[in-house]
């Protein structure tokens, strides 16, 4: 019992020291590294993976198309309470979003996985301007909604080498069906009475990744091609390094580079009030996965955006709690 407490305490210290990793990607595929649970009961066959996850993000700055970090925007603004005061003012935008995801996975066929993911999103945007030390809310809106449903499937297989515990290769695909198809609203007044433009678009994705494992170290490279109707298609590259020096636990860091295909167009200009149609960015994730038992596991994460073009300058906290049904 004391040993378990020491393990949990060690993990908490590491988390507080340098943050934790975002596993929120385009996919709801397994986050279960085989070597992170080496002492599992191999006589049991995994059947289902039920997972709840929460993604909490916020941003108040954005990167423009040239990669400049922009904090304030300027607009021609009229303030009723200041009688006929009318001028150009700088304003700040606060964006926040929470997504609560239900993941249901079937793992009953060897080397195959199938998942369904249902995300519920709460999005809030607030624009505020300060004039003569007085703060005024310029626009604000908040909206809860189900984004849609996503289905994932993939095939993984191991290749044995003399100097490696194993090389794991995964090929997979995903399709997302939106409940609210995206369409840009035509606002009569660009600077007043804004509403959040929610909704995504039909999306299909293909993934290939390889994991090299040498004793307690894992290296992963992966590529995702995503095709998005009405949005710019994009490519995602991942490079991950993980270590499992602590039993049944993996600590890892990940670099994630996302590049939208095609050239930037003015209609793609980043806006806190709508989904991002075209963006390039580089994220860093730090984090851990821990198995408390053969069935119960957790993953907690934190992501920071290192660089971007036409995207939010955001932070993201990700928390997962899962249960694997076996027989």
C-alpha positions in Angstrom: 0.0 0.0 0.0 2.8 2.4 0.9 4.5 1.6 -2.3 1.4 2.7 -4.3 1.2 5.9 -2.3 4.8 6.7 -3.1 4.2 6.1 -6.8 1.2 8.4 -6.9 3.0 11.1 -4.9 6.0 10.9 -7.3 3.6 11.4 -10.3 1.9 14.4 -8.7 5.3 16.0 -8.0 6.3 15.5 -11.7 3.0 16.9 -12.9 3.3 20.0 -10.7 6.9 20.5 -11.7 6.6 20.6 -15.5 3.0 20.2 -16.5 1.3 17.4 -18.3 0.7 16.2 -21.9 -2.2 16.8 -24.3 -3.4 13.6 -25.9 -6.2 15.5 -27.6 -5.7 14.7 -31.3 -7.8 14.3 -34.3 -8.5 10.7 -33.2 -10.2 8.8 -30.4 -8.0 5.8 -30.8 -6.4 4.0 -27.8 -4.0 5.9 -25.6 -2.8 2.6 -24.0 0.9 1.9 -24.6 1.5 -1.9 -24.2 4.8 -1.5 -22.3 3.2 0.9 -19.8 1.3 -2.0 -18.3 3.8 -4.8 -18.5 2.4 -6.7 -15.5 -1.1 -7.0 -16.8 -2.8 -10.4 -16.7 -2.2 -11.8 -20.2 -4.8 -14.5 -19.7 -7.5 -11.8 -20.0 -8.7 -10.6 -23.3 -9.5 -6.9 -23.7 -13.0 -6.3 -25.1 -14.2 -2.7 -24.5 -12.5 0.5 -23.6 -14.8 3.2 -22.1 -13.3 6.6 -21.6 -14.4 10.0 -20.5 -12.2 12.9 -21.4 -12.3 16.7 -20.8 -10.5 19.3 -23.0 -10.3 22.7 -21.4 -8.8 25.5 -23.6 -8.6 29.2 -23.5 -7.0 32.0 -25.6 -6.8 35.8 -25.6 -4.2 36.2 -28.3 -3.9 35.0 -31.9 -1.3 34.6 -34.5 -1.9 36.5 -37.8 -1.1 35.0 -41.2 2.6 36.2 -40.9 3.1 34.6 -37.5 2.9 37.7 -35.4 1.3 37.3 -32.0 -1.6 39.8 -31.8 -3.1 40.7 -28.4 -5.4 43.6 -29.2 -7.6 44.4 -32.2 -8.9 47.8 -33.2 -12.4 48.7 -34.3 -14.5 51.8 -34.9 -16.8 51.7 -31.9 -19.6 53.7 -30.5 -20.3 53.7 -26.7 -23.8 54.8 -25.8 -23.0 55.6 -22.2 -20.5 58.2 -23.4 -23.1 60.2 -25.2 -21.8 60.9 -28.7 -18.3 59.4 -28.1 -17.3 57.6 -31.2 -13.7 56.6 -32.1 -11.2 53.8 -32.8 -10.6 51.7 -29.7 -8.4 48.7 -28.9 -10.3 45.8 -27.6 -9.4 42.4 -26.1 -11.0 39.0 -26.8 -11.3 36.2 -24.3 -12.1 32.8 -25.8 -12.7 29.7 -23.7 -14.0 26.2 -24.6 -14.6 23.0 -22.7 -15.2 19.7 -24.5 -16.5 16.6 -22.7 -16.0 13.5 -24.8 -17.4 10.0 -24.4 -15.1 7.4 -26.1 -16.4 3.8 -26.6 -13.9 1.4 -28.1 -14.1 -2.2 -29.1 -10.8 -4.1 -28.8 -12.0 -7.7 -29.1 -10.4 -8.5 -32.4 -6.6 -9.0 -32.2 -4.6 -6.1 -33.6 -7.8 -4.1 -34.4 -9.5 -1.2 -32.7 -12.8 0.5 -33.4 -13.9 3.6 -31.5 -16.9 6.0 -31.4 -16.5 9.5 -29.9 -19.3 11.9 -29.0 -18.1 15.5 -28.0 -20.2 18.0 -26.1 -18.7 21.5 -26.4 -19.3 24.7 -24.3 -17.9 27.7 -26.1 -17.7 31.3 -24.8 -16.4 34.5 -26.4 -16.2 37.9 -24.8 -14.9 41.1 -26.4 -14.2 44.1 -24.1 -13.0 47.6 -24.6 -11.6 50.0 -22.0 -12.2 53.8 -22.4 -11.1 56.3 -19.8 -10.4 53.5 -17.4 -13.9 52.1 -17.8 -14.5 48.6 -19.1 -17.3 47.9 -21.6 -18.4 44.5 -22.9 -18.4 44.9 -26.6 -19.7 41.5 -27.7 -20.3 38.3 -25.7 -21.9 35.0 -26.4 -21.8 31.4 -25.1 -23.2 28.2 -26.5 -23.3 24.5 -25.5 -23.8 22.1 -28.4 -23.0 18.5 -29.5 -20.4 18.8 -32.3 -21.2 15.5 -34.0 -20.1 11.9 -33.8 -16.7 10.4 -34.9 -15.8 6.9 -35.8 -12.2 5.5 -35.8 -10.7 2.2 -36.8 -7.2 0.9 -37.1 -4.9 -2.0 -37.4 -1.6 -2.4 -35.4 1.1 -5.0 -35.6 4.5 -5.6 -34.0 7.8 -6.3 -35.7 10.5 -7.9 -33.6 14.2 -6.7 -33.9 17.3 -7.8 -32.1 18.0 -4.4 -30.5 14.4 -3.4 -29.9 11.7 -4.8 -27.6 9.4 -4.2 -30.5 8.4 -1.9 -33.4 4.7 -1.3 -33.5 3.1 0.0 -36.7 -0.5 1.4 -36.9 -2.6 2.2 -39.9 -6.0 3.8 -39.3 -8.7 6.1 -40.4 -11.5 8.3 -39.1 -14.7 9.9 -40.2 -16.5 12.7 -38.5 -20.2 13.5 -39.1 -21.3 17.0 -37.8 -24.6 17.6 -36.2 -24.4 21.3 -37.2 -22.8 21.8 -40.6 -20.6 24.9 -40.7 -21.7 28.0 -42.6 -20.4 31.5 -42.1 -23.1 33.9 -40.9 -23.7 37.2 -42.7 -23.8 39.8 -39.9 -25.3 43.2 -40.7 -23.0 44.8 -38.2 -19.5 43.3 -38.1 -18.8 44.9 -34.7 -22.0 44.4 -32.8 -24.4 41.6 -31.9 -22.0 38.8 -32.9 -22.9 35.2 -32.4 -20.7 32.2 -32.2 -20.6 30.3 -35.5 -20.6 26.7 -34.3 -20.5 23.6 -36.4 -17.8 21.7 -38.2 -17.8 19.9 -41.5 -17.7 16.3 -42.8 -14.1 15.2 -42.2 -12.2 12.0 -43.1 -8.7 11.3 -41.9 -5.9 8.7 -42.4 -3.2 8.0 -39.9 0.1 6.1 -39.9 2.4 5.9 -36.9 5.4 3.8 -35.7 6.5 3.2 -32.1 10.0 2.0 -31.4 10.5 0.6 -27.9 13.9 -0.1 -26.3 13.6 -1.2 -22.7 11.8 1.7 -20.9 12.0 4.2 -23.8 9.5 4.8 -26.6 9.9 6.9 -29.7 7.0 7.6 -31.9 6.6 9.3 -35.3 3.2 9.7 -36.9 1.5 11.4 -39.8 -2.2 12.3 -40.2 -3.8 13.5 -43.4 -7.2 15.2 -42.8 -9.7 16.0 -45.5 -12.3 18.6 -44.5 -15.2 19.7 -46.7 -15.5 23.5 -46.8 -12.3 23.8 -44.7 -8.7 23.6 -45.8 -7.3 20.1 -45.7 -4.3 19.7 -43.4 -1.4 17.4 -42.5 -0.3 16.7 -38.9 3.2 15.4 -37.9 4.0 14.1 -34.5 7.2 13.2 -32.8 6.9 11.7 -29.3 9.4 10.4 -26.7 8.2 8.6 -23.7 9.8 6.8 -20.7 8.3 4.2 -18.4 10.8 4.0 -15.6 8.0 4.0 -13.1 6.0 0.7 -13.1 2.7 0.9 -15.1 3.3 4.6 -16.0 4.6 6.5 -19.0 5.9 10.1 -19.0 6.2 11.6 -22.4 6.7 14.8 -24.4 5.3 15.4 -27.9 5.9 17.9 -30.7 2.9 18.3 -33.0 3.2 20.3 -36.2 0.0 21.0 -38.2 0.1 22.5 -41.7 -3.0 23.5 -43.8 -2.8 22.7 -47.5 -3.2 25.4 -50.1 -2.5 29.1 -49.8 -3.9 31.5 -47.3 -7.0 33.5 -48.5 -8.5 36.5 -46.8 -11.7 34.6 -46.2 -9.7 32.3 -43.9 -8.7 35.1 -41.5 -8.7 33.7 -37.9 -11.6 34.8 -35.8 -12.5 33.8 -32.3 -16.1 33.6 -33.2 -15.9 30.7 -35.7 -13.9 27.5 -36.3 -10.5 28.1 -37.8 -10.6 27.3 -41.5 -6.9 27.5 -42.3 -4.0 27.4 -39.8 -0.4 26.4 -39.3 1.0 25.8 -35.8 3.6 24.0 -33.6 2.4 22.6 -30.2 4.3 21.0 -27.4 2.7 18.5 -25.1 4.0 17.1 -21.8 2.3 14.4 -19.8 1.7 10.9 -18.4 -0.4 7.9 -18.6 -0.9 5.7 -15.5 -2.5 2.3 -15.0 -3.9 2.0 -11.4 -5.1 -1.6 -12.2 -5.3 -3.8 -15.3 -8.7 -2.1 -16.0 -8.5 1.4 -14.7 -6.2 4.0 -16.2 -5.8 7.8 -16.5 -4.1 10.3 -18.7 -3.7 14.0 -17.9 -2.2 16.6 -20.1 -1.2 20.2 -20.9 -0.5 21.7 -24.3 1.1 25.1 -25.2 1.3 26.6 -28.6 4.9 27.5 -29.5 4.3 29.1 -32.9 1.5 29.6 -35.3 0.1 31.3 -38.4 -3.6 32.4 -38.6 -4.5 30.5 -35.4 -5.2 31.0 -31.7 -2.4 31.4 -29.2 -4.0 28.9 -26.8 -3.4 26.6 -23.8 -5.2 23.3 -23.4 -5.6 21.0 -20.4 -6.7 17.4 -21.1 -7.9 14.8 -18.6 -8.8 11.2 -19.4 -10.2 8.5 -17.2 -10.8 5.0 -18.7 -11.9 1.5 -17.9 -11.1 -1.6 -19.9 -13.6 -4.5 -19.8 -11.9 -7.9 -20.2 -12.8 -11.5 -20.0 
